[in-house]
Protein backbone atom coordinates (compact mmCIF):
# COMPACT_ATOMS: atom_id res chain seq x y z
CA UNK A 1 0.00 0.00 0.00
CA UNK A 2 2.87 2.37 0.79
CA UNK A 3 4.44 1.73 -2.62
CA UNK A 4 1.08 2.17 -4.35
CA UNK A 5 0.51 5.46 -2.54
CA UNK A 6 3.89 6.77 -3.62
CA UNK A 7 3.35 5.77 -7.25
CA UNK A 8 -0.13 7.25 -7.51
CA UNK A 9 0.74 10.34 -5.52
CA UNK A 10 3.93 11.15 -7.39
CA UNK A 11 2.26 13.21 -10.12
CA UNK A 12 0.83 15.54 -7.50
CA UNK A 13 3.99 16.10 -5.47
CA UNK A 14 6.63 15.62 -8.15
CA UNK A 15 5.00 16.01 -11.51
CA UNK A 16 3.33 19.35 -10.96
CA UNK A 17 6.32 21.64 -11.06
CA UNK A 18 9.25 20.45 -13.16
CA UNK A 19 11.65 23.38 -12.85
CA UNK A 20 15.19 22.28 -12.16
CA UNK A 21 16.77 23.83 -9.09
CA UNK A 22 20.39 23.43 -8.08
CA UNK A 23 21.61 20.10 -6.08
CA UNK A 24 -2.19 38.07 -28.90
CA UNK A 25 -0.66 39.20 -32.10
CA UNK A 26 2.78 39.55 -33.51
CA UNK A 27 4.22 42.96 -32.69
CA UNK A 28 6.83 44.95 -34.61
CA UNK A 29 10.42 44.85 -33.42
CA UNK A 30 12.48 47.85 -32.46
CA UNK A 31 16.26 47.94 -32.63
CA UNK A 32 18.08 49.78 -29.88
CA UNK A 33 21.13 51.90 -30.61
CA UNK A 34 24.50 51.59 -28.90
CA UNK A 35 24.06 54.83 -26.98
CA UNK A 36 20.94 53.57 -25.24
CA UNK A 37 22.54 50.33 -24.16
CA UNK A 38 25.82 51.70 -22.92
CA UNK A 39 24.55 54.76 -21.07
CA UNK A 40 23.81 53.38 -17.60
CA UNK A 41 22.14 49.95 -17.52
CA UNK A 42 23.55 47.18 -15.38
CA UNK A 43 24.79 44.16 -17.32
CA UNK A 44 24.21 41.55 -14.67
CA UNK A 45 22.25 40.86 -11.53
CA UNK A 46 24.93 42.42 -9.34
CA UNK A 47 24.73 45.80 -11.07
CA UNK A 48 28.04 45.84 -12.96
CA UNK A 49 27.82 48.41 -15.78
CA UNK A 50 27.79 47.04 -19.29
CA UNK A 51 30.87 47.69 -21.38
CA UNK A 52 29.76 46.24 -24.69
CA UNK A 53 27.19 47.18 -27.29
CA UNK A 54 24.12 45.09 -28.15
CA UNK A 55 24.31 42.31 -30.68
CA UNK A 56 24.08 42.80 -34.38
CA UNK A 57 21.06 41.44 -36.18
CA UNK A 58 20.76 37.68 -36.03
CA UNK A 59 19.30 37.64 -39.51
CA UNK A 60 22.60 39.06 -40.73
CA UNK A 61 24.22 35.90 -39.31
CA UNK A 62 21.90 33.72 -41.37
CA UNK A 63 19.57 32.94 -38.45
CA UNK A 64 15.99 33.24 -39.60
CA UNK A 65 12.86 31.28 -38.78
CA UNK A 66 11.52 29.59 -41.91
CA UNK A 67 7.92 30.66 -41.28
CA UNK A 68 7.80 33.48 -38.73
CA UNK A 69 4.80 33.36 -36.43
CA UNK A 70 1.78 35.50 -37.25
CA UNK A 71 -1.52 35.82 -35.42
CA UNK A 72 -3.59 32.68 -35.92
CA UNK A 73 -0.61 30.40 -36.51
CA UNK A 74 0.27 27.70 -33.97
CA UNK A 75 3.01 28.49 -31.48
CA UNK A 76 5.60 25.77 -31.88
CA UNK A 77 8.07 26.53 -29.14
CA UNK A 78 10.51 25.57 -26.41
CA UNK A 79 11.00 26.80 -22.85
CA UNK A 80 14.58 28.03 -22.55
CA UNK A 81 15.46 28.10 -18.84
CA UNK A 82 18.18 30.53 -17.83
CA UNK A 83 19.94 30.67 -14.49
CA UNK A 84 23.02 32.83 -14.24
CA UNK A 85 25.93 30.53 -13.43
CA UNK A 86 28.66 32.79 -12.15
CA UNK A 87 32.23 32.01 -11.30
CA UNK A 88 32.99 30.13 -14.52
CA UNK A 89 34.75 33.00 -16.24
CA UNK A 90 32.70 32.85 -19.40
CA UNK A 91 29.49 34.70 -18.69
CA UNK A 92 30.24 37.86 -20.66
CA UNK A 93 27.67 39.59 -22.83
CA UNK A 94 29.42 38.09 -25.83
CA UNK A 95 29.00 34.62 -24.35
CA UNK A 96 25.28 34.98 -23.68
CA UNK A 97 24.61 36.41 -27.14
CA UNK A 98 26.55 33.60 -28.79
CA UNK A 99 24.74 31.08 -26.61
CA UNK A 100 21.41 32.58 -27.65
CA UNK A 101 22.41 32.27 -31.30
CA UNK A 102 23.38 28.65 -30.75
CA UNK A 103 19.92 27.95 -29.33
CA UNK A 104 18.22 29.94 -32.09
CA UNK A 105 20.02 27.88 -34.73
CA UNK A 106 19.05 24.65 -33.00
CA UNK A 107 15.39 25.68 -32.69
CA UNK A 108 15.26 26.75 -36.32
CA UNK A 109 16.52 23.28 -37.21
CA UNK A 110 13.59 21.78 -35.28
CA UNK A 111 11.10 23.98 -37.13
CA UNK A 112 10.20 26.10 -34.09
CA UNK A 113 8.70 29.57 -34.51
CA UNK A 114 8.45 30.52 -30.81
CA UNK A 115 10.61 30.64 -27.73
CA UNK A 116 9.84 31.36 -24.09
CA UNK A 117 12.69 32.47 -21.84
CA UNK A 118 11.99 31.34 -18.28
CA UNK A 119 14.17 32.60 -15.44
CA UNK A 120 14.10 32.33 -11.64
CA UNK A 121 13.26 34.75 -8.91
CA UNK A 122 13.47 33.99 -5.21
CA UNK A 123 11.61 34.02 -1.93
CA UNK A 124 12.70 33.11 1.59
CA UNK A 125 10.00 30.57 2.35
CA UNK A 126 6.37 29.58 1.98
CA UNK A 127 5.11 32.42 4.20
CA UNK A 128 7.52 35.12 3.05
CA UNK A 129 6.18 38.46 1.81
CA UNK A 130 9.35 39.32 -0.09
CA UNK A 131 10.34 38.40 -3.63
CA UNK A 132 13.62 39.36 -5.24
CA UNK A 133 16.28 38.69 -7.80
CA UNK A 134 19.10 36.45 -6.68
CA UNK A 135 22.59 35.67 -7.91
CA UNK A 136 21.07 33.28 -10.45
CA UNK A 137 18.51 35.77 -11.78
CA UNK A 138 19.52 37.30 -15.13
CA UNK A 139 19.32 41.08 -15.09
CA UNK A 140 16.74 42.81 -17.31
CA UNK A 141 19.54 44.11 -19.53
CA UNK A 142 21.06 40.68 -20.08
CA UNK A 143 17.65 39.22 -20.84
CA UNK A 144 17.15 42.03 -23.31
CA UNK A 145 20.26 40.96 -25.20
CA UNK A 146 19.04 37.37 -25.42
CA UNK A 147 15.51 38.30 -26.42
CA UNK A 148 16.86 40.54 -29.16
CA UNK A 149 18.74 37.64 -30.75
CA UNK A 150 15.50 35.66 -30.97
CA UNK A 151 13.48 38.67 -32.09
CA UNK A 152 15.94 39.41 -34.89
CA UNK A 153 15.76 35.78 -36.01
CA UNK A 154 11.97 36.04 -36.33
CA UNK A 155 10.83 34.08 -33.28
CA UNK A 156 7.69 34.81 -31.34
CA UNK A 157 9.02 35.63 -27.86
CA UNK A 158 7.74 35.23 -24.31
CA UNK A 159 9.37 36.36 -21.07
CA UNK A 160 8.47 34.16 -18.11
CA UNK A 161 9.68 34.70 -14.53
CA UNK A 162 9.14 31.65 -12.35
CA UNK A 163 9.54 31.26 -8.60
CA UNK A 164 12.53 29.13 -7.63
CA UNK A 165 11.55 26.42 -5.14
CA UNK A 166 14.78 25.61 -3.33
CA UNK A 167 13.81 27.60 -0.22
CA UNK A 168 10.37 25.98 -0.15
CA UNK A 169 11.65 22.50 0.77
CA UNK A 170 10.32 20.59 -2.24
CA UNK A 171 8.62 18.38 -3.07
CA UNK A 172 6.30 18.99 -0.10
CA UNK A 173 6.68 22.74 -0.47
CA UNK A 174 6.36 24.24 -3.90
CA UNK A 175 5.32 27.51 -5.51
CA UNK A 176 1.72 26.34 -5.74
CA UNK A 177 1.14 26.21 -1.98
CA UNK A 178 2.84 29.37 -0.69
CA UNK A 179 0.87 31.36 1.87
CA UNK A 180 2.40 34.84 2.35
CA UNK A 181 1.83 36.31 5.79
CA UNK A 182 0.69 39.54 4.13
CA UNK A 183 -0.66 39.16 0.63
CA UNK A 184 -0.70 42.91 0.05
CA UNK A 185 3.00 43.07 0.90
CA UNK A 186 3.66 40.08 -1.36
CA UNK A 187 1.98 41.72 -4.35
CA UNK A 188 3.78 45.00 -3.72
CA UNK A 189 7.11 43.18 -3.62
CA UNK A 190 6.26 41.21 -6.76
CA UNK A 191 5.35 44.37 -8.67
CA UNK A 192 8.63 46.00 -7.69
CA UNK A 193 10.54 42.97 -8.94
CA UNK A 194 8.59 42.58 -12.19
CA UNK A 195 8.52 46.17 -13.41
CA UNK A 196 12.09 46.35 -14.83
CA UNK A 197 11.47 43.09 -16.71
CA UNK A 198 8.19 44.37 -18.09
CA UNK A 199 10.02 47.48 -19.28
CA UNK A 200 12.58 45.37 -21.12
CA UNK A 201 9.87 43.19 -22.63
CA UNK A 202 8.22 46.35 -23.94
CA UNK A 203 11.50 47.72 -25.33
CA UNK A 204 12.17 44.60 -27.42
CA UNK A 205 8.48 44.21 -28.23
CA UNK A 206 8.16 40.69 -26.87
CA UNK A 207 4.81 39.12 -27.66
CA UNK A 208 3.91 37.79 -24.21
CA UNK A 209 4.83 38.39 -20.59
CA UNK A 210 3.77 35.65 -18.16
CA UNK A 211 2.76 37.42 -14.95
CA UNK A 212 2.69 34.25 -12.87
CA UNK A 213 3.29 30.51 -13.12
CA UNK A 214 1.74 27.67 -11.09
CA UNK A 215 0.74 29.88 -8.16
CA UNK A 216 -2.28 27.76 -7.24
CA UNK A 217 -2.79 29.13 -3.76
CA UNK A 218 -2.90 32.76 -4.94
CA UNK A 219 -5.18 32.36 -7.94
CA UNK A 220 -8.24 34.57 -7.68
CA UNK A 221 -6.70 36.92 -5.13
CA UNK A 222 -7.84 40.55 -5.64
CA UNK A 223 -4.19 41.60 -5.62
CA UNK A 224 -3.82 40.36 -9.19
CA UNK A 225 -6.16 43.07 -10.49
CA UNK A 226 -3.85 45.93 -9.56
CA UNK A 227 -0.72 44.00 -10.52
CA UNK A 228 -2.01 43.11 -13.99
CA UNK A 229 -3.32 46.63 -14.52
CA UNK A 230 0.13 48.00 -13.66
CA UNK A 231 1.79 45.49 -15.98
CA UNK A 232 -0.48 46.45 -18.86
CA UNK A 233 0.47 50.10 -18.44
CA UNK A 234 4.11 49.16 -18.90
CA UNK A 235 3.84 46.33 -21.42
CA UNK A 236 1.66 46.57 -24.52
CA UNK A 237 1.83 42.89 -25.45
CA UNK A 238 -0.12 39.94 -24.14
CA UNK A 239 -0.12 39.47 -20.35
CA UNK A 240 -0.62 35.80 -19.56
CA UNK A 241 -0.81 33.40 -16.64
CA UNK A 242 0.33 29.76 -16.75
CA UNK A 243 -1.82 27.50 -14.59
CA UNK A 244 -0.75 24.15 -13.22
CA UNK A 245 -2.53 21.18 -14.77
CA UNK A 246 -4.28 20.05 -11.58
CA UNK A 247 -5.96 23.41 -10.94
CA UNK A 248 -6.77 23.79 -14.62
CA UNK A 249 -8.88 20.63 -14.77
CA UNK A 250 -10.40 21.19 -11.30
CA UNK A 251 -12.29 24.38 -12.10
CA UNK A 252 -12.20 27.92 -13.39
CA UNK A 253 -8.86 29.74 -13.26
CA UNK A 254 -9.85 33.16 -11.98
CA UNK A 255 -7.07 35.43 -13.21
CA UNK A 256 -7.50 38.89 -14.83
CA UNK A 257 -5.17 38.22 -17.78
CA UNK A 258 -5.59 38.22 -21.54
CA UNK A 259 -4.36 34.66 -22.04
CA UNK A 260 -4.15 31.38 -20.13
CA UNK A 261 -1.44 28.80 -20.59
CA UNK A 262 -1.32 25.38 -18.95
CA UNK A 263 1.71 23.57 -17.57
CA UNK A 264 0.51 20.14 -18.58
CA UNK A 265 1.96 17.04 -16.93
CA UNK A 266 -1.07 14.76 -16.89
CA UNK A 267 -0.20 11.34 -15.46
CA UNK A 268 -1.30 8.40 -17.59
CA UNK A 269 -1.27 5.03 -15.84
CA UNK A 270 -0.04 2.80 -18.67
CA UNK A 271 2.94 0.60 -19.40
CA UNK A 272 6.05 1.87 -21.16
CA UNK A 273 5.02 -0.11 -24.25
CA UNK A 274 1.68 1.72 -24.62
CA UNK A 275 1.07 3.00 -28.17
CA UNK A 276 0.75 6.70 -28.98
CA UNK A 277 -3.03 6.34 -29.38
CA UNK A 278 -3.35 5.20 -25.76
CA UNK A 279 -1.36 8.21 -24.56
CA UNK A 280 -3.62 10.50 -26.61
CA UNK A 281 -6.65 8.92 -24.96
CA UNK A 282 -5.09 9.46 -21.53
CA UNK A 283 -4.56 13.15 -22.21
CA UNK A 284 -8.09 13.56 -23.54
CA UNK A 285 -9.52 11.90 -20.44
CA UNK A 286 -7.86 14.62 -18.36
CA UNK A 287 -8.82 17.50 -20.65
CA UNK A 288 -12.43 16.32 -20.82
CA UNK A 289 -12.69 16.95 -17.09
CA UNK A 290 -12.47 20.63 -18.00
CA UNK A 291 -14.21 20.78 -21.38
CA UNK A 292 -14.80 18.52 -24.34
CA UNK A 293 -14.02 19.44 -27.91
CA UNK A 294 -11.71 22.14 -29.25
CA UNK A 295 -9.70 24.36 -26.88
CA UNK A 296 -8.67 27.19 -29.21
CA UNK A 297 -7.89 29.65 -26.40
CA UNK A 298 -5.41 27.37 -24.59
CA UNK A 299 -1.66 27.11 -25.06
CA UNK A 300 0.32 24.26 -23.56
CA UNK A 301 2.90 26.49 -21.89
CA UNK A 302 4.92 23.55 -20.62
CA UNK A 303 4.93 19.91 -21.47
CA UNK A 304 7.55 17.23 -21.36
CA UNK A 305 8.47 13.91 -19.84
CA UNK A 306 11.52 12.04 -18.68
CA UNK A 307 13.24 9.71 -21.13
CA UNK A 308 13.06 6.82 -18.69
CA UNK A 309 11.12 3.76 -17.66
CA UNK A 310 7.88 4.43 -15.79
CA UNK A 311 7.67 8.11 -16.74
CA UNK A 312 4.07 8.04 -17.95
CA UNK A 313 2.92 7.75 -14.32
CA UNK A 314 4.62 11.05 -13.36
CA UNK A 315 5.64 13.01 -16.46
CA UNK A 316 7.07 15.98 -14.59
CA UNK A 317 9.29 14.02 -12.20
CA UNK A 318 12.76 15.50 -12.58
CA UNK A 319 14.12 14.14 -9.31
CA UNK A 320 14.15 10.48 -10.30
CA UNK A 321 16.71 8.88 -12.62
CA UNK A 322 15.49 5.46 -13.68
CA UNK A 323 16.79 3.51 -16.69
CA UNK A 324 16.94 5.71 -19.80
CA UNK A 325 14.16 4.97 -22.30
CA UNK A 326 14.17 7.36 -25.28
CA UNK A 327 11.07 5.76 -26.83
CA UNK A 328 8.93 6.73 -23.83
CA UNK A 329 9.85 10.38 -24.28
CA UNK A 330 9.48 10.41 -28.07
CA UNK A 331 6.06 8.73 -28.01
CA UNK A 332 4.84 11.18 -25.36
CA UNK A 333 5.89 14.15 -27.45
CA UNK A 334 4.13 12.68 -30.47
CA UNK A 335 0.96 12.13 -28.46
CA UNK A 336 0.93 15.63 -26.96
CA UNK A 337 1.40 17.19 -30.38
CA UNK A 338 -1.51 15.18 -31.71
CA UNK A 339 -3.71 16.34 -28.84
CA UNK A 340 -2.74 19.99 -29.46
CA UNK A 341 -3.79 19.63 -33.08
CA UNK A 342 -6.94 17.58 -32.54
CA UNK A 343 -8.14 19.92 -29.78
CA UNK A 344 -7.20 22.94 -31.95
CA UNK A 345 -5.02 24.55 -29.28
CA UNK A 346 -2.75 27.53 -29.81
CA UNK A 347 0.43 25.49 -29.57
CA UNK A 348 2.94 23.88 -27.24
CA UNK A 349 6.24 24.79 -25.55
CA UNK A 350 8.44 21.84 -24.62
CA UNK A 351 10.18 21.85 -21.23
CA UNK A 352 13.06 22.55 -21.51
CA UNK A 353 16.53 23.51 -22.64
CA UNK A 354 19.03 24.79 -20.07
CA UNK A 355 20.49 28.05 -21.39
CA UNK A 356 24.11 27.14 -20.60
CA UNK A 357 23.84 23.72 -22.28
CA UNK A 358 24.88 22.93 -25.82
CA UNK A 359 21.65 21.68 -27.42
CA UNK A 360 23.63 19.73 -30.00
CA UNK A 361 25.25 17.50 -27.36
CA UNK A 362 23.76 14.29 -26.01
CA UNK A 363 22.75 14.67 -22.34
CA UNK A 364 25.07 13.16 -19.76
CA UNK A 365 22.55 10.83 -18.16
CA UNK A 366 24.68 10.43 -15.05
CA UNK A 367 23.89 14.02 -14.04
CA UNK A 368 21.31 15.45 -16.45
CA UNK A 369 17.59 15.54 -15.81
CA UNK A 370 15.74 12.83 -17.67
CA UNK A 371 13.42 15.59 -18.88
CA UNK A 372 16.20 16.96 -21.09
CA UNK A 373 15.32 16.30 -24.72
CA UNK A 374 17.99 18.17 -26.71
CA UNK A 375 20.47 15.66 -28.08
CA UNK A 376 17.99 12.77 -27.96
CA UNK A 377 17.43 11.87 -31.66
CA UNK A 378 14.07 10.11 -31.28
CA UNK A 379 12.54 13.03 -29.39
CA UNK A 380 14.05 15.59 -31.75
CA UNK A 381 12.52 13.70 -34.66
CA UNK A 382 9.11 13.78 -32.93
CA UNK A 383 9.42 17.53 -32.27
CA UNK A 384 10.42 18.29 -35.85
CA UNK A 385 7.53 16.21 -37.18
CA UNK A 386 5.20 18.18 -34.90
CA UNK A 387 6.59 21.60 -35.73
CA UNK A 388 6.62 21.01 -39.49
CA UNK A 389 3.13 19.52 -39.68
CA UNK A 390 0.33 21.03 -41.71
CA UNK A 391 -1.61 22.19 -38.66
CA UNK A 392 -2.71 25.74 -39.47
CA UNK A 393 -3.66 26.85 -35.97
CA UNK A 394 -6.64 27.31 -33.61
CA UNK A 395 -10.02 27.02 -35.23
CA UNK A 396 -8.77 24.95 -38.15
CA UNK A 397 -9.28 21.33 -39.03
CA UNK A 398 -6.79 18.86 -37.61
CA UNK A 399 -3.80 18.13 -39.79
CA UNK A 400 -2.64 14.58 -40.25
C-alpha positions in Angstrom: 0.0 0.0 0.0 2.9 2.4 0.8 4.4 1.7 -2.6 1.1 2.2 -4.4 0.5 5.5 -2.5 3.9 6.8 -3.6 3.4 5.8 -7.3 -0.1 7.2 -7.5 0.7 10.3 -5.5 3.9 11.1 -7.4 2.3 13.2 -10.1 0.8 15.5 -7.5 4.0 16.1 -5.5 6.6 15.6 -8.2 5.0 16.0 -11.5 3.3 19.3 -11.0 6.3 21.6 -11.1 9.3 20.5 -13.2 11.7 23.4 -12.8 15.2 22.3 -12.2 16.8 23.8 -9.1 20.4 23.4 -8.1 21.6 20.1 -6.1 -2.2 38.1 -28.9 -0.7 39.2 -32.1 2.8 39.6 -33.5 4.2 43.0 -32.7 6.8 44.9 -34.6 10.4 44.8 -33.4 12.5 47.8 -32.5 16.3 47.9 -32.6 18.1 49.8 -29.9 21.1 51.9 -30.6 24.5 51.6 -28.9 24.1 54.8 -27.0 20.9 53.6 -25.2 22.5 50.3 -24.2 25.8 51.7 -22.9 24.6 54.8 -21.1 23.8 53.4 -17.6 22.1 49.9 -17.5 23.6 47.2 -15.4 24.8 44.2 -17.3 24.2 41.6 -14.7 22.3 40.9 -11.5 24.9 42.4 -9.3 24.7 45.8 -11.1 28.0 45.8 -13.0 27.8 48.4 -15.8 27.8 47.0 -19.3 30.9 47.7 -21.4 29.8 46.2 -24.7 27.2 47.2 -27.3 24.1 45.1 -28.1 24.3 42.3 -30.7 24.1 42.8 -34.4 21.1 41.4 -36.2 20.8 37.7 -36.0 19.3 37.6 -39.5 22.6 39.1 -40.7 24.2 35.9 -39.3 21.9 33.7 -41.4 19.6 32.9 -38.4 16.0 33.2 -39.6 12.9 31.3 -38.8 11.5 29.6 -41.9 7.9 30.7 -41.3 7.8 33.5 -38.7 4.8 33.4 -36.4 1.8 35.5 -37.2 -1.5 35.8 -35.4 -3.6 32.7 -35.9 -0.6 30.4 -36.5 0.3 27.7 -34.0 3.0 28.5 -31.5 5.6 25.8 -31.9 8.1 26.5 -29.1 10.5 25.6 -26.4 11.0 26.8 -22.8 14.6 28.0 -22.5 15.5 28.1 -18.8 18.2 30.5 -17.8 19.9 30.7 -14.5 23.0 32.8 -14.2 25.9 30.5 -13.4 28.7 32.8 -12.2 32.2 32.0 -11.3 33.0 30.1 -14.5 34.8 33.0 -16.2 32.7 32.9 -19.4 29.5 34.7 -18.7 30.2 37.9 -20.7 27.7 39.6 -22.8 29.4 38.1 -25.8 29.0 34.6 -24.3 25.3 35.0 -23.7 24.6 36.4 -27.1 26.6 33.6 -28.8 24.7 31.1 -26.6 21.4 32.6 -27.7 22.4 32.3 -31.3 23.4 28.6 -30.7 19.9 27.9 -29.3 18.2 29.9 -32.1 20.0 27.9 -34.7 19.0 24.6 -33.0 15.4 25.7 -32.7 15.3 26.8 -36.3 16.5 23.3 -37.2 13.6 21.8 -35.3 11.1 24.0 -37.1 10.2 26.1 -34.1 8.7 29.6 -34.5 8.4 30.5 -30.8 10.6 30.6 -27.7 9.8 31.4 -24.1 12.7 32.5 -21.8 12.0 31.3 -18.3 14.2 32.6 -15.4 14.1 32.3 -11.6 13.3 34.8 -8.9 13.5 34.0 -5.2 11.6 34.0 -1.9 12.7 33.1 1.6 10.0 30.6 2.4 6.4 29.6 2.0 5.1 32.4 4.2 7.5 35.1 3.0 6.2 38.5 1.8 9.4 39.3 -0.1 10.3 38.4 -3.6 13.6 39.4 -5.2 16.3 38.7 -7.8 19.1 36.4 -6.7 22.6 35.7 -7.9 21.1 33.3 -10.5 18.5 35.8 -11.8 19.5 37.3 -15.1 19.3 41.1 -15.1 16.7 42.8 -17.3 19.5 44.1 -19.5 21.1 40.7 -20.1 17.6 39.2 -20.8 17.1 42.0 -23.3 20.3 41.0 -25.2 19.0 37.4 -25.4 15.5 38.3 -26.4 16.9 40.5 -29.2 18.7 37.6 -30.7 15.5 35.7 -31.0 13.5 38.7 -32.1 15.9 39.4 -34.9 15.8 35.8 -36.0 12.0 36.0 -36.3 10.8 34.1 -33.3 7.7 34.8 -31.3 9.0 35.6 -27.9 7.7 35.2 -24.3 9.4 36.4 -21.1 8.5 34.2 -18.1 9.7 34.7 -14.5 9.1 31.7 -12.4 9.5 31.3 -8.6 12.5 29.1 -7.6 11.6 26.4 -5.1 14.8 25.6 -3.3 13.8 27.6 -0.2 10.4 26.0 -0.2 11.6 22.5 0.8 10.3 20.6 -2.2 8.6 18.4 -3.1 6.3 19.0 -0.1 6.7 22.7 -0.5 6.4 24.2 -3.9 5.3 27.5 -5.5 1.7 26.3 -5.7 1.1 26.2 -2.0 2.8 29.4 -0.7 0.9 31.4 1.9 2.4 34.8 2.3 1.8 36.3 5.8 0.7 39.5 4.1 -0.7 39.2 0.6 -0.7 42.9 0.1 3.0 43.1 0.9 3.7 40.1 -1.4 2.0 41.7 -4.4 3.8 45.0 -3.7 7.1 43.2 -3.6 6.3 41.2 -6.8 5.3 44.4 -8.7 8.6 46.0 -7.7 10.5 43.0 -8.9 8.6 42.6 -12.2 8.5 46.2 -13.4 12.1 46.4 -14.8 11.5 43.1 -16.7 8.2 44.4 -18.1 10.0 47.5 -19.3 12.6 45.4 -21.1 9.9 43.2 -22.6 8.2 46.4 -23.9 11.5 47.7 -25.3 12.2 44.6 -27.4 8.5 44.2 -28.2 8.2 40.7 -26.9 4.8 39.1 -27.7 3.9 37.8 -24.2 4.8 38.4 -20.6 3.8 35.7 -18.2 2.8 37.4 -14.9 2.7 34.2 -12.9 3.3 30.5 -13.1 1.7 27.7 -11.1 0.7 29.9 -8.2 -2.3 27.8 -7.2 -2.8 29.1 -3.8 -2.9 32.8 -4.9 -5.2 32.4 -7.9 -8.2 34.6 -7.7 -6.7 36.9 -5.1 -7.8 40.5 -5.6 -4.2 41.6 -5.6 -3.8 40.4 -9.2 -6.2 43.1 -10.5 -3.9 45.9 -9.6 -0.7 44.0 -10.5 -2.0 43.1 -14.0 -3.3 46.6 -14.5 0.1 48.0 -13.7 1.8 45.5 -16.0 -0.5 46.4 -18.9 0.5 50.1 -18.4 4.1 49.2 -18.9 3.8 46.3 -21.4 1.7 46.6 -24.5 1.8 42.9 -25.5 -0.1 39.9 -24.1 -0.1 39.5 -20.4 -0.6 35.8 -19.6 -0.8 33.4 -16.6 0.3 29.8 -16.7 -1.8 27.5 -14.6 -0.8 24.2 -13.2 -2.5 21.2 -14.8 -4.3 20.1 -11.6 -6.0 23.4 -10.9 -6.8 23.8 -14.6 -8.9 20.6 -14.8 -10.4 21.2 -11.3 -12.3 24.4 -12.1 -12.2 27.9 -13.4 -8.9 29.7 -13.3 -9.8 33.2 -12.0 -7.1 35.4 -13.2 -7.5 38.9 -14.8 -5.2 38.2 -17.8 -5.6 38.2 -21.5 -4.4 34.7 -22.0 -4.2 31.4 -20.1 -1.4 28.8 -20.6 -1.3 25.4 -19.0 1.7 23.6 -17.6 0.5 20.1 -18.6 2.0 17.0 -16.9 -1.1 14.8 -16.9 -0.2 11.3 -15.5 -1.3 8.4 -17.6 -1.3 5.0 -15.8 0.0 2.8 -18.7 2.9 0.6 -19.4 6.1 1.9 -21.2 5.0 -0.1 -24.2 1.7 1.7 -24.6 1.1 3.0 -28.2 0.7 6.7 -29.0 -3.0 6.3 -29.4 -3.4 5.2 -25.8 -1.4 8.2 -24.6 -3.6 10.5 -26.6 -6.7 8.9 -25.0 -5.1 9.5 -21.5 -4.6 13.1 -22.2 -8.1 13.6 -23.5 -9.5 11.9 -20.4 -7.9 14.6 -18.4 -8.8 17.5 -20.7 -12.4 16.3 -20.8 -12.7 16.9 -17.1 -12.5 20.6 -18.0 -14.2 20.8 -21.4 -14.8 18.5 -24.3 -14.0 19.4 -27.9 -11.7 22.1 -29.2 -9.7 24.4 -26.9 -8.7 27.2 -29.2 -7.9 29.6 -26.4 -5.4 27.4 -24.6 -1.7 27.1 -25.1 0.3 24.3 -23.6 2.9 26.5 -21.9 4.9 23.6 -20.6 4.9 19.9 -21.5 7.6 17.2 -21.4 8.5 13.9 -19.8 11.5 12.0 -18.7 13.2 9.7 -21.1 13.1 6.8 -18.7 11.1 3.8 -17.7 7.9 4.4 -15.8 7.7 8.1 -16.7 4.1 8.0 -18.0 2.9 7.7 -14.3 4.6 11.0 -13.4 5.6 13.0 -16.5 7.1 16.0 -14.6 9.3 14.0 -12.2 12.8 15.5 -12.6 14.1 14.1 -9.3 14.1 10.5 -10.3 16.7 8.9 -12.6 15.5 5.5 -13.7 16.8 3.5 -16.7 16.9 5.7 -19.8 14.2 5.0 -22.3 14.2 7.4 -25.3 11.1 5.8 -26.8 8.9 6.7 -23.8 9.9 10.4 -24.3 9.5 10.4 -28.1 6.1 8.7 -28.0 4.8 11.2 -25.4 5.9 14.2 -27.5 4.1 12.7 -30.5 1.0 12.1 -28.5 0.9 15.6 -27.0 1.4 17.2 -30.4 -1.5 15.2 -31.7 -3.7 16.3 -28.8 -2.7 20.0 -29.5 -3.8 19.6 -33.1 -6.9 17.6 -32.5 -8.1 19.9 -29.8 -7.2 22.9 -31.9 -5.0 24.5 -29.3 -2.8 27.5 -29.8 0.4 25.5 -29.6 2.9 23.9 -27.2 6.2 24.8 -25.5 8.4 21.8 -24.6 10.2 21.8 -21.2 13.1 22.5 -21.5 16.5 23.5 -22.6 19.0 24.8 -20.1 20.5 28.0 -21.4 24.1 27.1 -20.6 23.8 23.7 -22.3 24.9 22.9 -25.8 21.6 21.7 -27.4 23.6 19.7 -30.0 25.3 17.5 -27.4 23.8 14.3 -26.0 22.8 14.7 -22.3 25.1 13.2 -19.8 22.6 10.8 -18.2 24.7 10.4 -15.0 23.9 14.0 -14.0 21.3 15.4 -16.5 17.6 15.5 -15.8 15.7 12.8 -17.7 13.4 15.6 -18.9 16.2 17.0 -21.1 15.3 16.3 -24.7 18.0 18.2 -26.7 20.5 15.7 -28.1 18.0 12.8 -28.0 17.4 11.9 -31.7 14.1 10.1 -31.3 12.5 13.0 -29.4 14.1 15.6 -31.8 12.5 13.7 -34.7 9.1 13.8 -32.9 9.4 17.5 -32.3 10.4 18.3 -35.8 7.5 16.2 -37.2 5.2 18.2 -34.9 6.6 21.6 -35.7 6.6 21.0 -39.5 3.1 19.5 -39.7 0.3 21.0 -41.7 -1.6 22.2 -38.7 -2.7 25.7 -39.5 -3.7 26.8 -36.0 -6.6 27.3 -33.6 -10.0 27.0 -35.2 -8.8 24.9 -38.1 -9.3 21.3 -39.0 -6.8 18.9 -37.6 -3.8 18.1 -39.8 -2.6 14.6 -40.3 
